Amino acid sequence: EVVRRDGYRTDVYVRPIAYKASPIIKVDLHSPQDDVAIFAMPMGGYSRIDGLRVTISSWRRISDNSIPARAKITGAYINTALAAEDANAAGYDDCLMLTEDGHIAEGSAANFFMVQGRTLVTPPVTDDILVGITRAAVMRLALDFELDIVERSVDRTEVYQADEAFLCGTGVQVAPIVEVDGRPIGSGRPGSITLGMQDAYFLAVRGNDPRYRQWCTPVYGGMPRITESR
């Protein structure tokens, strides 16, 4: 309804925010007053289509023992904002964050995948990651490419030696990583598997792959073909 009222007919980012609406200033999650706000805006080019240059952040991913990492909690974004700000100030497009144990968790606001041969590797939910909807979609699409999918802890130096790597999320979509800490990933250009996953993702989320129509909700009564917004 929000998208329809705004009249958008392109890629749109929709952000729902649920919050406690009590007028009483108090640290309390048991208030009976809950509310939700929803807004939408055109997507545009959220990330570089020629590949991201990222760095390993000195800021550690906040532990699930401090704030539940599995949920998109607004206050937790200060953790990723600090990491992203440092990366941008140093000339990088984004960063990768480590767990307190030193394993790769995710990007500043996106899930991480790397390709080793025909295997797609991603950190497990126990490594303080957001259990992302886009992450689940990518893992489903990977089956169409007959890729092996492995969820396990990822060491920092493994990333340097990966054949390919990419971030995924609602905003970043599927974004190739071509360099980490000044080291090229694979050929230093977006890899064939990553680009294939990117194409498959866009087809699916725009309603242009009938196998994944159930992922989409028609806004204007039908399922019109959506052109790329970049």
Secondary structure, 3 states (H helix, E strand, C coil): CHHHHHCCCCCEEEEEEEEECCCCCCCCCCCCCEEEEEEEEECCCCCCCCCEEEEEEEEECCCCCCCCCCCCCHHHHHHHHHHHHHHHHCCCCEEEEECCCCEEEEECCCEEEEEECCEEEECCHHHCCCCCHHHHHHHHHHHHCCCEEEECCCEHHHHHCCCEEEEEECCCEEEEEEEECCEECCCCCCCHHHHHHHHHHHHHHCCCCHHHHHHCCCCCCCCCCCCCCC
